[in-house]
């Protein structure tokens, strides 16, 4: 998903790119963050991806799957 997010970053608004930049460190596998922080980052990423049309669909689907695994959806 990280690769997809980096590609998406170049296709969204500056605000969307900033959201991706701020969320990537929180989503890193070795990030030590509270579950709520990770959930908020995932939801923010899904919001940005949803505005990107077809390019964002795989990211939205991946985020929804992760949120279900985390019990946040």
N, CA, C and O atoms as a Maestro MAE file, in Angstrom:
{
 s_m_m2io_version
 :::
 2.0.0
}

f_m_ct {
 s_m_title
 :::
 protein
 m_atom[292] {
  # First column is atom index #
  i_m_mmod_type
  r_m_x_coord
  r_m_y_coord
  r_m_z_coord
  i_m_residue_number
  s_m_chain_name
  s_m_pdb_residue_name
  s_m_pdb_atom_name
  i_m_atomic_number
  :::
  1 25 0.829 -1.189 0.000 1 A "UNK " " N  " 7
  2 3 0.000 0.000 0.000 1 A "UNK " " CA " 6
  3 2 0.874 1.253 0.000 1 A "UNK " " C  " 6
  4 15 0.486 2.283 -0.553 1 A "UNK " " O  " 8
  5 25 2.028 1.168 0.608 2 A "UNK " " N  " 7
  6 3 2.914 2.339 0.658 2 A "UNK " " CA " 6
  7 2 3.287 2.806 -0.747 2 A "UNK " " C  " 6
  8 15 3.297 4.004 -1.028 2 A "UNK " " O  " 8
  9 25 3.588 1.865 -1.615 3 A "UNK " " N  " 7
  10 3 3.938 2.216 -2.999 3 A "UNK " " CA " 6
  11 2 2.762 2.895 -3.689 3 A "UNK " " C  " 6
  12 15 2.940 3.888 -4.394 3 A "UNK " " O  " 8
  13 25 1.575 2.367 -3.489 4 A "UNK " " N  " 7
  14 3 0.378 2.964 -4.081 4 A "UNK " " CA " 6
  15 2 0.159 4.370 -3.544 4 A "UNK " " C  " 6
  16 15 -0.218 5.268 -4.297 4 A "UNK " " O  " 8
  17 25 0.389 4.571 -2.254 5 A "UNK " " N  " 7
  18 3 0.202 5.895 -1.662 5 A "UNK " " CA " 6
  19 2 1.208 6.899 -2.210 5 A "UNK " " C  " 6
  20 15 0.872 8.061 -2.439 5 A "UNK " " O  " 8
  21 25 2.428 6.455 -2.415 6 A "UNK " " N  " 7
  22 3 3.441 7.362 -2.975 6 A "UNK " " CA " 6
  23 2 3.073 7.764 -4.411 6 A "UNK " " C  " 6
  24 15 3.301 8.901 -4.824 6 A "UNK " " O  " 8
  25 25 2.507 6.825 -5.156 7 A "UNK " " N  " 7
  26 3 2.063 7.150 -6.511 7 A "UNK " " CA " 6
  27 2 0.858 8.094 -6.468 7 A "UNK " " C  " 6
  28 15 0.788 9.063 -7.223 7 A "UNK " " O  " 8
  29 25 -0.076 7.798 -5.582 8 A "UNK " " N  " 7
  30 3 -1.269 8.626 -5.441 8 A "UNK " " CA " 6
  31 2 -0.901 10.046 -5.031 8 A "UNK " " C  " 6
  32 15 -1.554 11.002 -5.450 8 A "UNK " " O  " 8
  33 25 0.130 10.188 -4.223 9 A "UNK " " N  " 7
  34 3 0.549 11.493 -3.721 9 A "UNK " " CA " 6
  35 2 0.773 12.493 -4.848 9 A "UNK " " C  " 6
  36 15 0.452 13.672 -4.705 9 A "UNK " " O  " 8
  37 25 1.316 12.032 -5.960 10 A "UNK " " N  " 7
  38 3 1.573 12.911 -7.088 10 A "UNK " " CA " 6
  39 2 0.338 13.270 -7.891 10 A "UNK " " C  " 6
  40 15 0.394 14.114 -8.786 10 A "UNK " " O  " 8
  41 25 -0.773 12.632 -7.575 11 A "UNK " " N  " 7
  42 3 -2.000 12.835 -8.340 11 A "UNK " " CA " 6
  43 2 -3.085 13.596 -7.587 11 A "UNK " " C  " 6
  44 15 -4.168 13.827 -8.125 11 A "UNK " " O  " 8
  45 25 -2.807 13.981 -6.361 12 A "UNK " " N  " 7
  46 3 -3.837 14.651 -5.557 12 A "UNK " " CA " 6
  47 2 -3.437 16.088 -5.256 12 A "UNK " " C  " 6
  48 15 -2.331 16.518 -5.582 12 A "UNK " " O  " 8
  49 25 -4.334 16.812 -4.641 13 A "UNK " " N  " 7
  50 3 -4.080 18.202 -4.278 13 A "UNK " " CA " 6
  51 2 -2.930 18.299 -3.278 13 A "UNK " " C  " 6
  52 15 -2.551 17.301 -2.664 13 A "UNK " " O  " 8
  53 25 -2.378 19.495 -3.115 14 A "UNK " " N  " 7
  54 3 -1.322 19.661 -2.100 14 A "UNK " " CA " 6
  55 2 -1.784 19.261 -0.691 14 A "UNK " " C  " 6
  56 15 -1.006 18.698 0.080 14 A "UNK " " O  " 8
  57 25 -3.028 19.545 -0.361 15 A "UNK " " N  " 7
  58 3 -3.543 19.155 0.950 15 A "UNK " " CA " 6
  59 2 -3.625 17.631 1.072 15 A "UNK " " C  " 6
  60 15 -3.301 17.064 2.116 15 A "UNK " " O  " 8
  61 25 -4.060 16.981 -0.005 16 A "UNK " " N  " 7
  62 3 -4.099 15.521 -0.011 16 A "UNK " " CA " 6
  63 2 -2.705 14.935 0.111 16 A "UNK " " C  " 6
  64 15 -2.501 13.958 0.832 16 A "UNK " " O  " 8
  65 25 -1.743 15.524 -0.587 17 A "UNK " " N  " 7
  66 3 -0.352 15.068 -0.503 17 A "UNK " " CA " 6
  67 2 0.178 15.242 0.913 17 A "UNK " " C  " 6
  68 15 0.902 14.380 1.413 17 A "UNK " " O  " 8
  69 25 -0.172 16.339 1.559 18 A "UNK " " N  " 7
  70 3 0.261 16.572 2.935 18 A "UNK " " CA " 6
  71 2 -0.337 15.520 3.868 18 A "UNK " " C  " 6
  72 15 0.342 15.030 4.770 18 A "UNK " " O  " 8
  73 25 -1.590 15.177 3.655 19 A "UNK " " N  " 7
  74 3 -2.243 14.147 4.469 19 A "UNK " " CA " 6
  75 2 -1.519 12.817 4.313 19 A "UNK " " C  " 6
  76 15 -1.304 12.105 5.295 19 A "UNK " " O  " 8
  77 25 -1.145 12.481 3.088 20 A "UNK " " N  " 7
  78 3 -0.397 11.244 2.847 20 A "UNK " " CA " 6
  79 2 0.948 11.308 3.554 20 A "UNK " " C  " 6
  80 15 1.346 10.355 4.224 20 A "UNK " " O  " 8
  81 25 1.645 12.420 3.409 21 A "UNK " " N  " 7
  82 3 2.955 12.578 4.051 21 A "UNK " " CA " 6
  83 2 2.866 12.411 5.569 21 A "UNK " " C  " 6
  84 15 3.735 11.789 6.181 21 A "UNK " " O  " 8
  85 25 1.832 12.958 6.163 22 A "UNK " " N  " 7
  86 3 1.673 12.885 7.621 22 A "UNK " " CA " 6
  87 2 1.235 11.492 8.081 22 A "UNK " " C  " 6
  88 15 1.518 11.089 9.209 22 A "UNK " " O  " 8
  89 25 0.551 10.768 7.211 23 A "UNK " " N  " 7
  90 3 0.016 9.457 7.586 23 A "UNK " " CA " 6
  91 2 1.015 8.324 7.391 23 A "UNK " " C  " 6
  92 15 0.980 7.346 8.138 23 A "UNK " " O  " 8
  93 25 1.894 8.431 6.420 24 A "UNK " " N  " 7
  94 3 2.816 7.333 6.127 24 A "UNK " " CA " 6
  95 2 3.651 6.886 7.331 24 A "UNK " " C  " 6
  96 15 3.767 5.683 7.564 24 A "UNK " " O  " 8
  97 25 4.234 7.803 8.101 25 A "UNK " " N  " 7
  98 3 5.017 7.334 9.255 25 A "UNK " " CA " 6
  99 2 4.178 6.584 10.295 25 A "UNK " " C  " 6
  100 15 4.665 5.661 10.948 25 A "UNK " " O  " 8
  101 25 2.930 6.984 10.440 26 A "UNK " " N  " 7
  102 3 2.032 6.341 11.403 26 A "UNK " " CA " 6
  103 2 1.670 4.933 10.939 26 A "UNK " " C  " 6
  104 15 1.419 4.051 11.760 26 A "UNK " " O  " 8
  105 25 1.644 4.724 9.624 27 A "UNK " " N  " 7
  106 3 1.246 3.441 9.065 27 A "UNK " " CA " 6
  107 2 2.418 2.485 8.871 27 A "UNK " " C  " 6
  108 15 2.216 1.335 8.480 27 A "UNK " " O  " 8
  109 25 3.618 2.935 9.133 28 A "UNK " " N  " 7
  110 3 4.791 2.070 8.983 28 A "UNK " " CA " 6
  111 2 4.663 0.874 9.923 28 A "UNK " " C  " 6
  112 15 4.184 1.018 11.048 28 A "UNK " " O  " 8
  113 25 5.084 -0.296 9.472 29 A "UNK " " N  " 7
  114 3 4.930 -1.501 10.312 29 A "UNK " " CA " 6
  115 2 5.614 -1.395 11.675 29 A "UNK " " C  " 6
  116 15 5.154 -1.995 12.645 29 A "UNK " " O  " 8
  117 25 6.693 -0.647 11.753 30 A "UNK " " N  " 7
  118 3 7.408 -0.546 13.021 30 A "UNK " " CA " 6
  119 2 7.013 0.680 13.845 30 A "UNK " " C  " 6
  120 15 7.636 0.973 14.865 30 A "UNK " " O  " 8
  121 25 5.988 1.388 13.404 31 A "UNK " " N  " 7
  122 3 5.537 2.576 14.133 31 A "UNK " " CA " 6
  123 2 4.888 2.164 15.455 31 A "UNK " " C  " 6
  124 15 4.064 1.252 15.508 31 A "UNK " " O  " 8
  125 25 5.278 2.851 16.501 32 A "UNK " " N  " 7
  126 3 4.691 2.604 17.819 32 A "UNK " " CA " 6
  127 2 3.711 3.746 18.081 32 A "UNK " " C  " 6
  128 15 4.089 4.827 18.532 32 A "UNK " " O  " 8
  129 25 2.450 3.475 17.785 33 A "UNK " " N  " 7
  130 3 1.396 4.476 17.943 33 A "UNK " " CA " 6
  131 2 0.169 3.822 18.557 33 A "UNK " " C  " 6
  132 15 -0.012 2.606 18.490 33 A "UNK " " O  " 8
  133 25 -0.656 4.646 19.147 34 A "UNK " " N  " 7
  134 3 -1.906 4.145 19.713 34 A "UNK " " CA " 6
  135 2 -2.834 3.716 18.570 34 A "UNK " " C  " 6
  136 15 -2.786 4.295 17.485 34 A "UNK " " O  " 8
  137 25 -3.665 2.720 18.805 35 A "UNK " " N  " 7
  138 3 -4.580 2.251 17.761 35 A "UNK " " CA " 6
  139 2 -5.466 3.356 17.186 35 A "UNK " " C  " 6
  140 15 -5.758 3.357 15.990 35 A "UNK " " O  " 8
  141 25 -5.893 4.293 18.032 36 A "UNK " " N  " 7
  142 3 -6.750 5.374 17.549 36 A "UNK " " CA " 6
  143 2 -6.006 6.260 16.546 36 A "UNK " " C  " 6
  144 15 -6.596 6.739 15.578 36 A "UNK " " O  " 8
  145 25 -4.733 6.470 16.778 37 A "UNK " " N  " 7
  146 3 -3.923 7.298 15.875 37 A "UNK " " CA " 6
  147 2 -3.798 6.604 14.529 37 A "UNK " " C  " 6
  148 15 -3.933 7.235 13.481 37 A "UNK " " O  " 8
  149 25 -3.540 5.300 14.562 38 A "UNK " " N  " 7
  150 3 -3.433 4.537 13.313 38 A "UNK " " CA " 6
  151 2 -4.770 4.538 12.575 38 A "UNK " " C  " 6
  152 15 -4.806 4.693 11.355 38 A "UNK " " O  " 8
  153 25 -5.856 4.366 13.304 39 A "UNK " " N  " 7
  154 3 -7.182 4.365 12.671 39 A "UNK " " CA " 6
  155 2 -7.468 5.706 12.017 39 A "UNK " " C  " 6
  156 15 -7.982 5.748 10.900 39 A "UNK " " O  " 8
  157 25 -7.145 6.797 12.690 40 A "UNK " " N  " 7
  158 3 -7.365 8.129 12.103 40 A "UNK " " CA " 6
  159 2 -6.531 8.311 10.841 40 A "UNK " " C  " 6
  160 15 -7.008 8.879 9.859 40 A "UNK " " O  " 8
  161 25 -5.305 7.839 10.859 41 A "UNK " " N  " 7
  162 3 -4.444 7.953 9.676 41 A "UNK " " CA " 6
  163 2 -5.022 7.138 8.524 41 A "UNK " " C  " 6
  164 15 -5.032 7.598 7.383 41 A "UNK " " O  " 8
  165 25 -5.499 5.940 8.813 42 A "UNK " " N  " 7
  166 3 -6.108 5.113 7.764 42 A "UNK " " CA " 6
  167 2 -7.347 5.782 7.182 42 A "UNK " " C  " 6
  168 15 -7.552 5.769 5.968 42 A "UNK " " O  " 8
  169 25 -8.164 6.359 8.038 43 A "UNK " " N  " 7
  170 3 -9.377 7.021 7.566 43 A "UNK " " CA " 6
  171 2 -9.032 8.259 6.735 43 A "UNK " " C  " 6
  172 15 -9.701 8.548 5.743 43 A "UNK " " O  " 8
  173 25 -8.004 8.976 7.136 44 A "UNK " " N  " 7
  174 3 -7.574 10.147 6.365 44 A "UNK " " CA " 6
  175 2 -7.083 9.719 4.988 44 A "UNK " " C  " 6
  176 15 -7.408 10.355 3.986 44 A "UNK " " O  " 8
  177 25 -6.303 8.647 4.937 45 A "UNK " " N  " 7
  178 3 -5.807 8.128 3.660 45 A "UNK " " CA " 6
  179 2 -6.975 7.696 2.775 45 A "UNK " " C  " 6
  180 15 -6.985 7.977 1.576 45 A "UNK " " O  " 8
  181 25 -7.952 7.019 3.360 46 A "UNK " " N  " 7
  182 3 -9.123 6.583 2.586 46 A "UNK " " CA " 6
  183 2 -9.865 7.782 2.020 46 A "UNK " " C  " 6
  184 15 -10.341 7.735 0.886 46 A "UNK " " O  " 8
  185 25 -9.969 8.844 2.787 47 A "UNK " " N  " 7
  186 3 -10.640 10.051 2.310 47 A "UNK " " CA " 6
  187 2 -9.925 10.663 1.126 47 A "UNK " " C  " 6
  188 15 -10.561 11.066 0.152 47 A "UNK " " O  " 8
  189 25 -8.612 10.736 1.202 48 A "UNK " " N  " 7
  190 3 -7.828 11.273 0.081 48 A "UNK " " CA " 6
  191 2 -7.980 10.363 -1.129 48 A "UNK " " C  " 6
  192 15 -8.208 10.838 -2.242 48 A "UNK " " O  " 8
  193 25 -7.853 9.062 -0.918 49 A "UNK " " N  " 7
  194 3 -7.933 8.107 -2.022 49 A "UNK " " CA " 6
  195 2 -9.306 8.138 -2.691 49 A "UNK " " C  " 6
  196 15 -9.412 7.976 -3.906 49 A "UNK " " O  " 8
  197 25 -10.349 8.346 -1.899 50 A "UNK " " N  " 7
  198 3 -11.702 8.373 -2.458 50 A "UNK " " CA " 6
  199 2 -11.890 9.532 -3.425 50 A "UNK " " C  " 6
  200 15 -12.725 9.457 -4.327 50 A "UNK " " O  " 8
  201 25 -11.128 10.592 -3.248 51 A "UNK " " N  " 7
  202 3 -11.259 11.743 -4.154 51 A "UNK " " CA " 6
  203 2 -10.479 11.548 -5.447 51 A "UNK " " C  " 6
  204 15 -10.602 12.352 -6.371 51 A "UNK " " O  " 8
  205 25 -9.676 10.487 -5.520 52 A "UNK " " N  " 7
  206 3 -8.795 10.288 -6.672 52 A "UNK " " CA " 6
  207 2 -9.410 9.393 -7.749 52 A "UNK " " C  " 6
  208 15 -8.734 9.044 -8.717 52 A "UNK " " O  " 8
  209 25 -10.656 9.027 -7.597 53 A "UNK " " N  " 7
  210 3 -11.310 8.212 -8.610 53 A "UNK " " CA " 6
  211 2 -10.744 6.807 -8.674 53 A "UNK " " C  " 6
  212 15 -10.425 6.209 -7.646 53 A "UNK " " O  " 8
  213 25 -10.619 6.282 -9.884 54 A "UNK " " N  " 7
  214 3 -10.194 4.892 -10.093 54 A "UNK " " CA " 6
  215 2 -8.819 4.617 -9.503 54 A "UNK " " C  " 6
  216 15 -8.559 3.512 -9.029 54 A "UNK " " O  " 8
  217 25 -7.953 5.593 -9.526 55 A "UNK " " N  " 7
  218 3 -6.607 5.421 -8.976 55 A "UNK " " CA " 6
  219 2 -6.650 5.128 -7.477 55 A "UNK " " C  " 6
  220 15 -5.800 4.404 -6.959 55 A "UNK " " O  " 8
  221 25 -7.619 5.677 -6.797 56 A "UNK " " N  " 7
  222 3 -7.709 5.500 -5.350 56 A "UNK " " CA " 6
  223 2 -8.492 4.283 -4.896 56 A "UNK " " C  " 6
  224 15 -8.450 3.932 -3.717 56 A "UNK " " O  " 8
  225 25 -9.207 3.629 -5.808 57 A "UNK " " N  " 7
  226 3 -10.062 2.497 -5.424 57 A "UNK " " CA " 6
  227 2 -9.285 1.394 -4.708 57 A "UNK " " C  " 6
  228 15 -9.736 0.946 -3.654 57 A "UNK " " O  " 8
  229 25 -8.149 0.935 -5.218 58 A "UNK " " N  " 7
  230 3 -7.432 -0.132 -4.493 58 A "UNK " " CA " 6
  231 2 -6.994 0.280 -3.092 58 A "UNK " " C  " 6
  232 15 -6.946 -0.551 -2.185 58 A "UNK " " O  " 8
  233 25 -6.678 1.545 -2.916 59 A "UNK " " N  " 7
  234 3 -6.263 2.024 -1.595 59 A "UNK " " CA " 6
  235 2 -7.453 2.039 -0.647 59 A "UNK " " C  " 6
  236 15 -7.340 1.612 0.502 59 A "UNK " " O  " 8
  237 25 -8.585 2.524 -1.120 60 A "UNK " " N  " 7
  238 3 -9.792 2.529 -0.285 60 A "UNK " " CA " 6
  239 2 -10.145 1.099 0.117 60 A "UNK " " C  " 6
  240 15 -10.489 0.849 1.272 60 A "UNK " " O  " 8
  241 25 -10.065 0.168 -0.817 61 A "UNK " " N  " 7
  242 3 -10.377 -1.230 -0.506 61 A "UNK " " CA " 6
  243 2 -9.389 -1.802 0.513 61 A "UNK " " C  " 6
  244 15 -9.787 -2.516 1.433 61 A "UNK " " O  " 8
  245 25 -8.115 -1.491 0.350 62 A "UNK " " N  " 7
  246 3 -7.101 -1.978 1.287 62 A "UNK " " CA " 6
  247 2 -7.338 -1.394 2.679 62 A "UNK " " C  " 6
  248 15 -7.274 -2.114 3.675 62 A "UNK " " O  " 8
  249 25 -7.608 -0.103 2.748 63 A "UNK " " N  " 7
  250 3 -7.859 0.546 4.041 63 A "UNK " " CA " 6
  251 2 -9.087 -0.057 4.701 63 A "UNK " " C  " 6
  252 15 -9.073 -0.321 5.903 63 A "UNK " " O  " 8
  253 25 -10.145 -0.277 3.941 64 A "UNK " " N  " 7
  254 3 -11.355 -0.869 4.518 64 A "UNK " " CA " 6
  255 2 -11.056 -2.250 5.087 64 A "UNK " " C  " 6
  256 15 -11.558 -2.600 6.155 64 A "UNK " " O  " 8
  257 25 -10.240 -3.041 4.383 65 A "UNK " " N  " 7
  258 3 -9.853 -4.357 4.877 65 A "UNK " " CA " 6
  259 2 -9.066 -4.275 6.165 65 A "UNK " " C  " 6
  260 15 -9.306 -5.041 7.098 65 A "UNK " " O  " 8
  261 25 -8.126 -3.346 6.219 66 A "UNK " " N  " 7
  262 3 -7.324 -3.164 7.431 66 A "UNK " " CA " 6
  263 2 -8.193 -2.711 8.594 66 A "UNK " " C  " 6
  264 15 -8.053 -3.210 9.711 66 A "UNK " " O  " 8
  265 25 -9.090 -1.767 8.333 67 A "UNK " " N  " 7
  266 3 -9.977 -1.291 9.399 67 A "UNK " " CA " 6
  267 2 -10.853 -2.416 9.926 67 A "UNK " " C  " 6
  268 15 -11.121 -2.481 11.126 67 A "UNK " " O  " 8
  269 25 -11.301 -3.299 9.047 68 A "UNK " " N  " 7
  270 3 -12.103 -4.442 9.495 68 A "UNK " " CA " 6
  271 2 -11.265 -5.364 10.380 68 A "UNK " " C  " 6
  272 15 -11.748 -5.853 11.401 68 A "UNK " " O  " 8
  273 25 -10.009 -5.603 9.991 69 A "UNK " " N  " 7
  274 3 -9.124 -6.438 10.806 69 A "UNK " " CA " 6
  275 2 -8.879 -5.825 12.181 69 A "UNK " " C  " 6
  276 15 -8.761 -6.535 13.180 69 A "UNK " " O  " 8
  277 25 -8.804 -4.511 12.215 70 A "UNK " " N  " 7
  278 3 -8.575 -3.813 13.479 70 A "UNK " " CA " 6
  279 2 -9.849 -3.671 14.309 70 A "UNK " " C  " 6
  280 15 -9.805 -3.236 15.459 70 A "UNK " " O  " 8
  281 25 -10.986 -4.042 13.714 71 A "UNK " " N  " 7
  282 3 -12.248 -3.913 14.414 71 A "UNK " " CA " 6
  283 2 -12.759 -2.487 14.484 71 A "UNK " " C  " 6
  284 15 -13.581 -2.150 15.335 71 A "UNK " " O  " 8
  285 25 -12.261 -1.650 13.576 72 A "UNK " " N  " 7
  286 3 -12.638 -0.241 13.594 72 A "UNK " " CA " 6
  287 2 -13.738 0.077 12.597 72 A "UNK " " C  " 6
  288 15 -14.086 1.242 12.409 72 A "UNK " " O  " 8
  289 25 -14.279 -0.926 11.967 73 A "UNK " " N  " 7
  290 3 -15.303 -0.660 10.962 73 A "UNK " " CA " 6
  291 2 -16.470 -1.576 11.135 73 A "UNK " " C  " 6
  292 15 -17.434 -1.497 10.374 73 A "UNK " " O  " 8
  :::
 }
 m_bond[291] {
  # First column is bond index #
  i_m_from
  i_m_to
  i_m_order
  :::
  1 1 2 1
  2 2 3 1
  3 3 4 2
  4 3 5 1
  5 5 6 1
  6 6 7 1
  7 7 8 2
  8 7 9 1
  9 9 10 1
  10 10 11 1
  11 11 12 2
  12 11 13 1
  13 13 14 1
  14 14 15 1
  15 15 16 2
  16 15 17 1
  17 17 18 1
  18 18 19 1
  19 19 20 2
  20 19 21 1
  21 21 22 1
  22 22 23 1
  23 23 24 2
  24 23 25 1
  25 25 26 1
  26 26 27 1
  27 27 28 2
  28 27 29 1
  29 29 30 1
  30 30 31 1
  31 31 32 2
  32 31 33 1
  33 33 34 1
  34 34 35 1
  35 35 36 2
  36 35 37 1
  37 37 38 1
  38 38 39 1
  39 39 40 2
  40 39 41 1
  41 41 42 1
  42 42 43 1
  43 43 44 2
  44 43 45 1
  45 45 46 1
  46 46 47 1
  47 47 48 2
  48 47 49 1
  49 49 50 1
  50 50 51 1
  51 51 52 2
  52 51 53 1
  53 53 54 1
  54 54 55 1
  55 55 56 2
  56 55 57 1
  57 57 58 1
  58 58 59 1
  59 59 60 2
  60 59 61 1
  61 61 62 1
  62 62 63 1
  63 63 64 2
  64 63 65 1
  65 65 66 1
  66 66 67 1
  67 67 68 2
  68 67 69 1
  69 69 70 1
  70 70 71 1
  71 71 72 2
  72 71 73 1
  73 73 74 1
  74 74 75 1
  75 75 76 2
  76 75 77 1
  77 77 78 1
  78 78 79 1
  79 79 80 2
  80 79 81 1
  81 81 82 1
  82 82 83 1
  83 83 84 2
  84 83 85 1
  85 85 86 1
  86 86 87 1
  87 87 88 2
  88 87 89 1
  89 89 90 1
  90 90 91 1
  91 91 92 2
  92 91 93 1
  93 93 94 1
  94 94 95 1
  95 95 96 2
  96 95 97 1
  97 97 98 1
  98 98 99 1
  99 99 100 2
  100 99 101 1
  101 101 102 1
  102 102 103 1
  103 103 104 2
  104 103 105 1
  105 105 106 1
  106 106 107 1
  107 107 108 2
  108 107 109 1
  109 109 110 1
  110 110 111 1
  111 111 112 2
  112 111 113 1
  113 113 114 1
  114 114 115 1
  115 115 116 2
  116 115 117 1
  117 117 118 1
  118 118 119 1
  119 119 120 2
  120 119 121 1
  121 121 122 1
  122 122 123 1
  123 123 124 2
  124 123 125 1
  125 125 126 1
  126 126 127 1
  127 127 128 2
  128 127 129 1
  129 129 130 1
  130 130 131 1
  131 131 132 2
  132 131 133 1
  133 133 134 1
  134 134 135 1
  135 135 136 2
  136 135 137 1
  137 137 138 1
  138 138 139 1
  139 139 140 2
  140 139 141 1
  141 141 142 1
  142 142 143 1
  143 143 144 2
  144 143 145 1
  145 145 146 1
  146 146 147 1
  147 147 148 2
  148 147 149 1
  149 149 150 1
  150 150 151 1
  151 151 152 2
  152 151 153 1
  153 153 154 1
  154 154 155 1
  155 155 156 2
  156 155 157 1
  157 157 158 1
  158 158 159 1
  159 159 160 2
  160 159 161 1
  161 161 162 1
  162 162 163 1
  163 163 164 2
  164 163 165 1
  165 165 166 1
  166 166 167 1
  167 167 168 2
  168 167 169 1
  169 169 170 1
  170 170 171 1
  171 171 172 2
  172 171 173 1
  173 173 174 1
  174 174 175 1
  175 175 176 2
  176 175 177 1
  177 177 178 1
  178 178 179 1
  179 179 180 2
  180 179 181 1
  181 181 182 1
  182 182 183 1
  183 183 184 2
  184 183 185 1
  185 185 186 1
  186 186 187 1
  187 187 188 2
  188 187 189 1
  189 189 190 1
  190 190 191 1
  191 191 192 2
  192 191 193 1
  193 193 194 1
  194 194 195 1
  195 195 196 2
  196 195 197 1
  197 197 198 1
  198 198 199 1
  199 199 200 2
  200 199 201 1
  201 201 202 1
  202 202 203 1
  203 203 204 2
  204 203 205 1
  205 205 206 1
  206 206 207 1
  207 207 208 2
  208 207 209 1
  209 209 210 1
  210 210 211 1
  211 211 212 2
  212 211 213 1
  213 213 214 1
  214 214 215 1
  215 215 216 2
  216 215 217 1
  217 217 218 1
  218 218 219 1
  219 219 220 2
  220 219 221 1
  221 221 222 1
  222 222 223 1
  223 223 224 2
  224 223 225 1
  225 225 226 1
  226 226 227 1
  227 227 228 2
  228 227 229 1
  229 229 230 1
  230 230 231 1
  231 231 232 2
  232 231 233 1
  233 233 234 1
  234 234 235 1
  235 235 236 2
  236 235 237 1
  237 237 238 1
  238 238 239 1
  239 239 240 2
  240 239 241 1
  241 241 242 1
  242 242 243 1
  243 243 244 2
  244 243 245 1
  245 245 246 1
  246 246 247 1
  247 247 248 2
  248 247 249 1
  249 249 250 1
  250 250 251 1
  251 251 252 2
  252 251 253 1
  253 253 254 1
  254 254 255 1
  255 255 256 2
  256 255 257 1
  257 257 258 1
  258 258 259 1
  259 259 260 2
  260 259 261 1
  261 261 262 1
  262 262 263 1
  263 263 264 2
  264 263 265 1
  265 265 266 1
  266 266 267 1
  267 267 268 2
  268 267 269 1
  269 269 270 1
  270 270 271 1
  271 271 272 2
  272 271 273 1
  273 273 274 1
  274 274 275 1
  275 275 276 2
  276 275 277 1
  277 277 278 1
  278 278 279 1
  279 279 280 2
  280 279 281 1
  281 281 282 1
  282 282 283 1
  283 283 284 2
  284 283 285 1
  285 285 286 1
  286 286 287 1
  287 287 288 2
  288 287 289 1
  289 289 290 1
  290 290 291 1
  291 291 292 2
  :::
 }
}
